[in-house]
Amino acid sequence: MNWISSRNIDALLPSRVMTREGNGMRVSIRKITDKEKEQVIIECVHVTSEIEDIKAYASLKGRELSGITMDQLMVRFRLEDVYYFEALDEKVFAYTKEKVCQVKMRLYEVEERYKMYHFVRCSKSVILNLMLLESISPALNGRFFAHMKNGERLMISRQYASELKRIVMGGERDGVQK
């Protein structure tokens, strides 16, 4: 599936564009002038995990968090840029490509608040962003490594390995079957 970024869409769009590739889903984009009225509407026969993925992706875009950097600066950053959250010494940190920020949430709050955006727990102290997961490889003693798109490698503990593998390999998640 080809995605067009909002930065270059003005140059490509007349007032309406429709495409259909093979037997795939029809995609329509309609240019509007009021930013407040931007929306994504999904019309489907059945709500599948693919539809849920599209919903999560669209909902994730533009969501911002605030945090404190290691230099004690308060900054805002996009949730979609977070590779993972980690709890250390009773503090929770968000790791992006450019920075590490302490966020004012408990890890269980992060898990509950962002699970609909494909953030899943992979160990007692880490919640990773599945949208930025490159691959999974086996480690010792029933554990696995999560290889993130930024090159980092996170340990997936045995307790969370089977659930994470099931989600990644296309099984059911939150009652939605692939």
Backbone hydrogen bonds, N-H to C=O, Kabsch-Sander energy under -0.5 kcal/mol:
donor,donor_aa,acceptor,acceptor_aa,energy
5,S,3,W,-0.5
8,N,5,S,-0.8
9,I,5,S,-0.6
12,L,8,N,-0.7
12,L,9,I,-0.8
13,L,9,I,-1.9
17,V,29,I,-2.2
19,T,27,V,-1.9
22,G,20,R,-0.6
24,G,21,E,-2.6
27,V,19,T,-1.9
29,I,17,V,-2.2
31,K,15,S,-1.4
35,K,33,T,-0.7
37,K,34,D,-1.6
38,E,35,K,-1.6
43,E,41,I,-0.5
44,C,42,I,-0.5
48,T,46,H,-1.0
49,S,177,Q,-0.9
52,E,48,T,-2.3
53,D,49,S,-2.3
54,I,50,E,-2.1
55,K,51,I,-2.5
56,A,52,E,-2.7
57,Y,53,D,-2.6
58,A,54,I,-2.6
59,S,55,K,-2.6
60,L,56,A,-2.1
61,K,57,Y,-1.3
63,R,60,L,-1.8
65,L,77,F,-3.0
67,G,75,V,-2.4
68,I,102,Q,-2.1
69,T,73,L,-2.6
70,M,100,V,-0.6
72,Q,69,T,-1.8
75,V,67,G,-2.8
75,V,73,L,-0.6
77,F,65,L,-2.2
79,L,63,R,-2.7
81,D,78,R,-1.5
82,V,79,L,-1.8
83,Y,81,D,-0.6
83,Y,95,Y,-3.1
84,Y,95,Y,-1.0
85,F,127,I,-3.0
86,E,93,F,-2.6
87,A,125,S,-2.6
88,L,86,E,-0.5
88,L,91,K,-2.9
91,K,88,L,-1.7
92,V,103,V,-0.7
93,F,86,E,-3.0
94,A,101,C,-3.3
95,Y,84,Y,-2.8
96,T,94,A,-0.6
96,T,99,K,-2.9
101,C,94,A,-2.4
102,Q,68,I,-3.0
103,V,92,V,-2.8
105,M,103,V,-1.4
110,V,106,R,-2.0
111,E,107,L,-2.5
112,E,108,Y,-2.2
113,R,109,E,-2.8
114,Y,110,V,-2.4
115,K,111,E,-1.0
117,Y,114,Y,-1.6
118,H,115,K,-1.6
119,F,114,Y,-1.2
120,V,118,H,-0.6
120,V,128,L,-2.5
122,C,126,V,-2.4
123,S,126,V,-1.4
126,V,123,S,-0.6
127,I,85,F,-2.3
128,L,120,V,-2.9
129,N,83,Y,-2.6
130,L,118,H,-3.2
130,L,128,L,-0.8
132,L,129,N,-1.7
133,L,130,L,-1.2
134,E,147,H,-2.9
135,S,147,H,-1.7
137,S,145,F,-2.2
139,A,143,R,-2.7
143,R,140,L,-1.5
144,F,156,I,-1.9
145,F,137,S,-3.4
146,A,154,L,-3.4
147,H,135,S,-3.2
147,H,145,F,-0.6
148,M,146,A,-0.7
148,M,152,E,-2.9
149,K,132,L,-2.6
151,G,148,M,-2.0
154,L,146,A,-2.8
156,I,144,F,-3.6
157,S,122,C,-2.5
157,S,155,M,-0.6
160,Y,157,S,-1.0
161,A,157,S,-1.4
162,S,158,R,-0.7
164,L,160,Y,-2.3
165,K,161,A,-2.7
166,R,162,S,-2.2
167,I,163,E,-2.2
168,V,164,L,-2.7
169,M,165,K,-2.8
170,G,167,I,-0.9
171,G,166,R,-3.4
173,R,176,V,-1.9
176,V,173,R,-1.7
177,Q,175,G,-0.6
